[in-house]
Amino acid sequence: MTVMKRELGHRVSPLSHDKIKSYAHRLREALQVSNQEYLRLEVLLEALMASETIDLEIVEDQELPKRYAVTYPDRNKIVLQQSVYDALCDGDKHARFTVAHELGHLVMHRNQVAYARSKVPGGHKIYEDSEWQADVFASHFLIDDRLVKQGMTPDEISFTFGVSLQAAETWFRKNGKR
């Protein structure tokens, strides 16, 4: 899966890092996965779709050019490229982050129209940025600090929680050594 460069997204209501982390924790609790280190996101998506909690649409990659996914929080809908969904089912770490990112849009941006992981110019503060907020959410949804053991290294966090080493290192820097 090719990694696309991300610019600022839509301006949204400001959220602090701690508030976003609380959203991630609450979703884990609502999904009854608070005690799981490695989340099977493909299983969670299928269960949410089966319960009609979300509408998940898998489309051919060319239907979403320059985008991995588009989320419509007002309709509880996520549209994913087929290659992203296939990669998710194979445990690809970038696909896992993308899906967690899109779940973040659903949880935090309900009063908005649509969100896409694409290049969108903006002129607002980072904590008002939809894409930054969704990235922070994804980080905390996938790496639950309540499950990170004392002394874990970024390599161990990456392996245990199924995130890229870069995501684990970023999380580790921002959340301090445990």
C-alpha positions in Angstrom: 0.0 0.0 0.0 1.4 3.4 -1.0 1.6 6.0 1.7 0.0 9.3 0.7 1.2 12.6 2.1 -1.4 14.3 4.3 -2.0 18.1 4.5 -4.4 19.9 6.9 -8.0 18.8 6.7 -11.2 20.6 7.5 -11.5 23.1 10.4 -13.6 21.5 13.2 -14.2 22.4 16.8 -11.0 22.3 18.8 -10.2 19.2 20.8 -7.4 18.6 23.2 -5.2 15.5 23.0 -6.7 14.3 26.3 -10.3 14.7 25.1 -9.5 12.8 21.9 -7.9 10.0 24.0 -11.1 9.8 26.0 -13.1 9.4 22.8 -10.8 6.5 21.9 -11.1 4.9 25.3 -14.9 5.2 25.3 -15.2 3.6 21.8 -13.1 0.7 23.0 -15.4 0.3 26.1 -18.5 0.6 23.9 -17.2 -2.1 21.6 -16.1 -4.2 24.7 -12.5 -4.5 23.6 -10.9 -2.5 26.4 -8.8 -5.5 27.5 -7.5 -6.3 24.0 -4.1 -5.2 22.9 -4.4 -6.1 19.2 -7.7 -5.1 17.8 -9.1 -7.1 14.9 -10.5 -4.1 13.0 -11.9 -6.2 10.1 -13.9 -8.1 12.7 -15.1 -4.9 14.4 -16.1 -3.3 11.1 -18.0 -6.4 10.1 -19.8 -6.5 13.5 -20.6 -2.8 13.3 -22.0 -3.3 9.8 -24.0 -6.4 10.7 -25.6 -4.5 13.7 -26.3 -1.6 11.3 -24.3 0.7 13.5 -22.3 1.8 10.5 -22.6 1.6 6.7 -19.4 0.2 5.2 -18.9 0.4 1.5 -15.9 -1.2 -0.2 -15.2 0.3 -3.6 -12.7 -0.3 -6.4 -9.6 1.8 -5.8 -10.2 4.0 -8.9 -13.5 5.2 -7.4 -11.5 7.0 -4.7 -8.5 8.4 -6.6 -5.8 9.9 -4.2 -7.8 8.7 -1.2 -7.7 5.6 1.0 -11.2 6.2 2.4 -14.0 8.8 2.8 -16.1 9.1 5.9 -19.6 10.6 6.2 -20.1 11.0 9.9 -23.7 12.4 9.4 -24.6 9.1 7.7 -22.4 6.8 9.8 -20.8 5.7 6.6 -17.2 4.8 5.7 -16.2 4.1 2.1 -12.9 2.2 1.8 -10.8 1.3 -1.2 -10.8 -2.4 -1.9 -7.0 -2.5 -1.5 -7.2 -0.9 1.9 -9.9 -3.4 3.0 -7.8 -6.3 1.7 -4.7 -5.0 3.4 -6.7 -4.6 6.6 -7.7 -8.3 6.4 -4.1 -9.2 6.0 -3.1 -7.2 9.1 -1.3 -4.4 7.2 -0.4 -1.8 9.8 -1.1 1.3 7.6 -4.5 -0.1 6.7 -5.2 -0.6 10.4 -4.3 3.0 11.1 -6.4 4.2 8.2 -9.5 2.4 9.4 -9.0 3.6 13.0 -8.5 7.1 11.6 -11.9 6.8 9.8 -13.6 5.5 13.0 -12.2 8.6 14.7 -14.1 10.8 12.1 -17.3 8.9 12.8 -16.9 9.4 16.6 -15.7 13.0 16.7 -17.1 14.7 13.6 -20.8 13.8 13.6 -21.9 17.3 12.9 -19.8 17.5 9.7 -20.6 16.4 6.2 -17.7 14.3 4.8 -14.1 13.6 5.5 -11.5 12.2 3.2 -7.8 11.4 3.7 -6.6 13.6 0.9 -4.7 16.9 0.4 -6.9 19.8 1.5 -5.5 23.2 2.2 -6.3 24.8 5.5 -5.4 27.9 7.6 -6.3 26.8 11.1 -4.7 25.6 14.3 -3.6 22.0 14.4 -6.0 21.1 17.3 -8.9 22.4 15.1 -7.8 20.1 12.2 -10.1 17.1 11.4 -7.2 15.0 10.1 -4.9 15.7 13.1 -7.8 14.8 15.4 -8.5 11.6 13.6 -4.8 10.7 13.6 -4.6 11.2 17.4 -7.8 9.2 17.8 -6.4 6.3 15.7 -3.2 6.3 17.7 -5.0 6.0 21.1 -7.6 3.6 19.8 -5.0 1.2 18.5 -2.4 1.8 21.3 -4.4 1.9 24.6 -2.1 3.4 27.2 -4.0 1.4 29.9 -2.5 -1.7 28.3 1.0 -0.5 27.6 3.3 -2.3 30.1 6.0 -0.6 32.1 9.3 -0.5 30.1 7.8 -1.4 26.7 9.9 -0.1 23.8 8.5 1.3 20.5 9.4 -2.0 18.8 7.3 -3.9 21.4 4.5 -1.5 21.2 4.5 -1.9 17.4 4.4 -5.6 17.6 1.9 -5.9 20.5 -0.7 -3.4 19.2 -0.2 -3.9 15.4 0.9 -0.5 14.5 3.8 0.7 12.3 7.1 1.4 14.1 6.7 5.1 13.1 3.3 5.2 14.8 4.7 3.4 17.9 7.6 5.8 18.1 5.4 8.8 17.7 3.0 7.5 20.4 6.0 6.7 22.7 7.5 10.3 22.3 4.2 12.0 23.0 3.1 9.8 25.9 6.4 9.5 27.7 8.5 6.6 28.8 6.6 4.1 30.9 
